[in-house]
Amino acid sequence: MTDATLPYEHNRARRNVVVLTSAQAFLGAQMPMLFVVGGLAGQTLASNVCFATLPISLIVLGSMLAANPLSWFMQRAGRRAGFVLGAGAGATGAAIGAYGLYLASFPVFLLGSLITGIYMSAQGFYRFAAADTASDDFRPKAISYVMAGGLASAIIGPQLVKVTSQSMIIPFMGTYLAVVAVNLLGSLLFLFLDIPKPPVPSEDAPKGRTRWELITTPRILVAVICAMVSYALMNLVMTSTPLAVVGCGFDEGNAADIVTGHVLAMYLPSFFTGHMIARFGVEKVVGTGLVILAAAGAVALQGVALENFFIALILLGVGWNFGFIGATTMLAGAHEPHERGRMQGLNDLLVFGGVTMASLSSGGLMNCSGGDAQTGWMSVNLAMIPFLALAGGALIWLAMRPADD
């Protein structure tokens, strides 16, 4: 790259960050919307309350199943095509979900949730797309800025739930129709995205490491473990939160406000997470995130007053931010460009596999591990302990390895 092309590349990287941040803000609003109402809607449709959070679990399962095919598709067709495909799937899934509510059919509602997972998977690639055209110095900041777009989604999504959840005769149907509109309008943002398609490799181009070789590289392995644990534990607790809040005597508005606080905490630190990584090192930031996740569980275990829910969920969001953005940055610098499609797809397959298991476990722990909502909520938070120990141990193991390993 010549000196003359540097300003263009720099400006292009910044423009892509603006587009992806806007997509995270507007299109991303559907995720807090669906996480607030998914379990509550599922509770009205499911014949067994233990399956109330199954719609959210299937969103995450759909995301896991879509991760590798989407990564492969973007490697060949480009990021723009992949993101438009994701938004289309988000609109389709929400429309089917609304139809399931109209029919009072839990299976149809679950099908819509599964298809919605394709959007969730595509949104997960926004952070990697931000790194595609960014310089080494700008990369952690680019990832952080895109994640910071979730700050707006934290406000837009739950407020739309308040306006739409009871706006129609059938509860929550208005929310799902609003999600359709969000996807159709938000997909227009990708017209302004400028990320070149990856070049078709020549016969003598490096093939890169196999998936097994990649995942057994110590730095990559620890990055994936920390990303899995950070995201899975956040999802485990957040999925049960609306059920716990309502079950402990508060209303849906309280649940939406708590989720708003949580999602704000997820994304607000992103304005400085990249700078912290650059200054203190990625391992210290990830470790700090794990400690904050543990603090969230400790606060939740102290009681079920409204302030306990707020503080625990805010800490949960900050811990996820440090842990997940740190792990993403660690991973992005640990593989070559020609390994991008293979490794990023594998990473999100594993991460969302863990999130799927956490989401599936959340409803059972919440509704079927005790006689009341408070007991279920305690069970959810106690389940965090072994996984935090796993991630913390992996991070310590990496730090103790010789520098050249």
Salt bridges, closest charged atoms under 4 A:
GLU9 OE1 - ARG12 NH2 2.82
ASP132 OD2 - ARG79 NE 2.71
ASP132 OD1 - ARG340 NH1 3.23
ASP136 OD1 - ARG139 NH2 3.09
ASP194 OD1 - ARG12 NH1 3.97
ASP194 OD2 - ARG15 NH2 3.52
ASP257 OD1 - LYS162 NZ 2.63
GLU283 OE2 - ARG219 NH1 2.74
GLU339 OE1 - ARG209 NH2 2.95
ASP348 OD1 - ARG127 NH2 2.98
ASP405 OD2 - ARG401 NH2 3.28
